[in-house]
Amino acid sequence: MTQERIGLVPGPQAWRLLRTDKDGASEAQVRNTLGPALAKMLQEANDSAEPWETIKTLEGYRIGAARPIRVLSVGRQAEPLPEGPTLANRQDGVGNVVPTVAGSKPWFVNLDLWWRANATNIAYPGLRRDWLGRKVYGLNGADWTLDKAVDLPESYEQDDPGDETWGDATIDQWGKRIKATAPWIGAGYATYLALGAAAAAGAYFWWKGKQSV
């Protein structure tokens, strides 16, 4: 099976990544280094001249047209992916190579992502650091590589978390609330003004009465 490249099609898919343990990273560090690694893996699909912005979220990341990316699990044991057609499988080899990561007890990271752009493809994900510490492509003794990817069925699309950031969603939510309560706010404000005017008029006539005594 030749799978030097992996497809990215509009909608959801799930990945299981392998990460090296040679640096002694904790689970939190694995999560924190995931974003930059994914940004490098997905950069080939970026058709703009500017690097994609990587935004950390409560559940994972938003990276360019992959939004959101939700981290499902991080651990030392491979967790099963949701059911779906296989897009790529490390065990089948990439060309004449079976990708590996450095170390003896790698981390497994399960995630799902929603691709919000036209269908495209990228090189089979694999990253290592060169002698200058730069992230470069590599599949043997890598720091990160793809273990397996599946295309998720239409039933999964019903759980689409949407394309908004948390901030946008919050603003929209408050905007809807304000719009819904606007008539009440208007009525209350009018009543407040009327009561204020009545009180002011009463005070004026009381003062005039005191002046005439």
C-alpha positions in Angstrom: 0.0 0.0 0.0 1.4 3.4 -1.0 0.3 6.1 1.4 3.0 8.8 1.2 0.2 11.3 1.5 -3.0 11.6 3.6 -6.2 13.3 2.4 -7.9 16.2 4.1 -11.5 16.4 3.1 -14.2 18.8 4.4 -15.7 17.5 7.6 -14.5 15.4 10.5 -11.7 12.9 10.8 -9.9 11.3 13.7 -6.1 10.8 14.2 -4.0 8.8 16.6 -0.5 10.3 16.9 2.7 8.8 18.4 5.0 11.1 20.3 8.5 10.3 21.6 9.2 9.9 25.3 12.9 10.6 25.0 12.6 14.1 26.5 10.8 12.8 29.6 7.7 14.9 28.9 4.7 14.9 31.2 1.1 14.6 29.9 0.7 18.3 30.2 3.9 18.9 28.1 2.6 16.5 25.5 -0.6 18.5 25.2 1.3 21.8 25.1 3.7 20.6 22.3 0.9 19.1 20.3 -0.2 22.4 18.8 3.1 23.5 17.2 3.6 20.0 15.9 0.2 19.9 14.2 0.7 23.3 12.8 3.9 22.1 11.1 2.2 18.9 9.9 -0.7 20.8 8.4 1.3 23.8 7.0 1.6 22.2 3.6 -2.2 22.5 3.1 -2.0 26.3 3.8 -2.5 28.1 0.5 -1.7 31.5 2.0 1.6 33.2 2.3 1.3 33.7 6.1 1.8 30.9 8.7 -1.4 29.7 10.2 -2.3 31.0 13.6 -2.3 28.4 16.3 -4.9 29.1 19.0 -5.0 26.9 22.1 -8.6 26.2 23.3 -10.1 24.4 26.3 -10.4 21.1 24.3 -7.4 21.4 22.0 -6.5 23.8 19.2 -7.6 25.8 16.2 -5.0 25.8 13.5 -5.9 27.4 10.2 -8.6 25.4 8.4 -8.5 22.6 11.0 -10.9 24.0 13.6 -11.5 22.8 16.0 -9.0 20.1 16.9 -10.2 18.3 20.0 -7.8 16.2 22.1 -9.7 13.0 23.0 -7.1 11.2 25.0 -3.4 11.2 25.9 -1.7 8.2 27.4 0.8 5.4 27.2 -1.6 2.9 25.7 -3.2 3.1 22.3 -6.9 4.0 22.6 -9.3 2.9 19.8 -10.4 5.5 17.3 -14.1 6.0 16.4 -15.3 3.7 13.6 -14.8 4.9 10.1 -13.0 4.2 6.8 -9.2 4.1 7.2 -7.4 7.1 5.7 -3.9 6.0 6.8 -2.3 3.3 8.9 1.4 3.4 10.0 1.5 -0.4 10.1 0.9 -0.5 6.4 4.1 1.4 5.8 4.8 4.7 4.0 6.5 3.8 0.8 9.2 1.3 2.0 9.3 2.6 5.6 7.3 1.9 8.7 7.3 5.2 10.7 8.7 5.0 14.2 9.3 7.5 17.1 12.4 7.7 19.2 12.3 6.3 22.8 11.0 3.1 24.3 7.5 4.0 25.7 5.8 6.6 23.4 2.8 8.7 24.1 -0.4 8.0 22.2 -2.6 11.1 21.4 -6.1 10.6 20.0 -7.8 13.6 18.5 -10.6 14.6 16.1 -10.5 17.6 13.7 -12.9 19.4 11.4 -11.4 20.4 8.1 -13.0 23.7 7.0 -11.4 24.1 3.5 -11.4 22.4 0.1 -10.2 18.8 -0.1 -6.4 18.5 -0.3 -3.6 16.2 0.9 -0.4 16.5 2.9 2.7 14.4 3.3 2.2 11.5 5.8 2.7 13.3 9.1 6.1 12.9 10.7 8.4 15.3 12.5 11.9 15.2 14.0 14.4 17.9 15.0 17.6 18.5 13.1 20.9 19.3 14.7 19.9 23.0 14.9 16.7 22.1 16.8 14.4 22.9 13.9 11.3 20.8 13.1 11.9 18.9 9.9 10.1 16.1 8.1 11.1 12.6 9.2 9.6 9.2 9.8 12.4 7.2 11.3 13.1 7.9 15.0 10.7 10.8 14.8 9.4 13.0 17.6 5.9 12.9 16.2 4.2 10.7 13.6 0.8 9.5 12.6 -0.2 6.1 13.8 -3.7 5.9 12.2 -6.3 8.2 10.7 -10.0 7.5 9.9 -12.7 9.4 8.1 -15.7 9.9 10.3 -19.2 9.1 9.1 -22.1 11.5 8.6 -23.5 10.6 12.0 -20.5 12.1 13.6 -21.0 15.3 11.7 -24.2 15.9 13.7 -21.9 16.6 16.7 -20.1 19.3 14.8 -19.0 21.8 17.6 -19.1 24.7 15.1 -16.5 27.0 13.7 -16.7 29.8 16.2 -14.1 30.6 18.8 -15.2 30.5 22.5 -15.1 34.3 22.5 -17.2 34.6 19.3 -19.7 32.1 20.7 -19.9 34.0 23.9 -20.4 37.4 22.2 -23.1 35.9 20.0 -24.8 34.4 23.0 -24.9 37.7 24.8 -25.9 39.5 21.6 -28.9 37.2 21.3 -29.8 37.8 25.0 -29.6 41.5 24.6 -31.7 41.4 21.5 -34.3 39.3 23.2 -34.5 41.6 26.2 -34.3 44.8 24.3 -38.1 45.6 24.4 -38.1 45.0 28.1 -35.0 47.2 28.6 -36.7 49.9 26.5 -40.0 49.7 28.5 -38.1 49.8 31.8 -36.0 52.7 30.7 -39.1 54.6 29.6 -40.8 53.9 32.9 -37.7 55.1 34.8 -37.6 58.4 32.8 -41.4 58.9 33.5 -41.0 58.4 37.2 -38.0 60.7 37.2 -39.9 63.4 35.5 -42.8 63.0 37.9 -40.5 63.3 40.9 -38.8 66.3 39.5 -42.1 68.0 38.8 -43.3 67.2 42.4 -40.1 68.7 43.8 -40.5 71.8 41.8 -44.1 72.5 42.9 -43.2 71.8 46.5 -40.3 74.3 46.2 -42.7 76.9 44.6 -45.1 76.4 47.4 -42.5 77.0 50.1 -41.5 80.2 48.3 -45.0 81.6 48.4 -45.5 81.1 52.2 
